[in-house]
Amino acid sequence: MKLKEFAEKLNMKILTDLPEDKLAEKEITGIYVCDLLSWVMSHANKGDAWITVHTHLNTVAVAVLLEIPCIIIPEGIRVEEETIKKATMENIAILSSEMSGYEICWRAHEILEES
């Protein structure tokens, strides 16, 4: 499923200022949820949407390394402006949601199964 459609279906706000064509080309193929960056680096897959409560620059570096199309920040957690700017530069979308990580996983599973 394309990232923009994924974000819309889950009522998420896209925090990064990525061009429409970049949002249209990014494909979400799965979900990964974890806050331990080293664990994410060894277990997440290319194409996963990554759910984490971390909002610092290192999350962007991990997403770039693994070719993760987006980072999802749950529960309305505020993301550092420096992180948003770096993610935009690296072409990584940061999505914000009021839902818990559990609810995001549950609803994302449903919509990804449909597509």
N, C-alpha and C positions, 0 to 999 in steps of 0.2 A: 504494500500500500504506500502511496506517495505521502511524504511527510506532511504537506499542507492539509491533505484530506484527513490524515490521522489526527492532527492537531484540532481540526474543526470538529470531527466526530467526538472527540473527548473534551471539547470546550476548553482547550488550553491556549494560553497566550504565548505567542512567539516573541521572545525578548530581544533576539538578535535582529539586526537590520540587514537581512539577506535579500538579494534581488529575487523577484518572483521565479525566474528561470532556475535559480539554484534550489529554491524550495520545491519546484516542480520535478527536478531530477532526482532528489534524494528519496531512497526507497527504505521503508521500515519493514524488516522481515521477521523481527522477534523483539522480545523484551528481556532486559537483564536488570536486576535490582541488587545493588551492593554498595556499601560505603567504604570498603577497604580497597584502595586503589590498586595495590599489588595483586589482589585477588581478581579484580576486574580485568587487569592486564593479562592474566593467565586463563580466564574462563569466559569472558564475553566474546561475542562473535561479530564479525563485520556485518553491518546492517541492523544490529540490535539498537533499539532505543534504550538508553541507560537511565535508570532512575536512581538518584542519589540525593542526600541532604547536603552534600558538600557543594560549596559555591566558589571555591578558590580556583586560581589559575591552573593548578595541576590537573583538574578535571578535563580541561580543554586539551592539554597535552596527551592525556590518556585517550580521549576520543579521537584525536588526530592519528595517534599511533595505531589504533585498532580499526580505523575507518568507520567509526560509529557516527551515524548521521545526526543524532541529537542527544542532548542531555536533558532529562526531565527533572525538574525540581518540584517536589510535592509540598503540600500543606501550606502553600502561599509563602514559603520561605523567600526572603529577599536575597537577590543575587547581587554580588559586588559588581559595580560598574566596570571595573578593570577586567573582570572575567567576561562580561558581555562584549566588551570591545575586542578582547583577544579572540573570543569565539567567532565574532563577525569576521575578523581578519583571516581566521583559519577555515572559514566556511562551515562552521559547526553551528547548528541551531540549538538554542537553549529555549526550552518550553517551560512554562510555569503553570502549575495546577493547584487548585484548592483541595483536591482529593488526596487521600493518604496513598502511600506506595502500594498498599494492598489493593485499594480500589482501582488504582490506575492499571495494575497488572490484570485484575479480573476483567475490567471493561475492555482493555486492549486485547486481551486474549479473544474475547467475543468478536470484536470487529476484525481482527486479523484472520480469524477462522472463516468469517463471512467472505473475505476478499479472495 
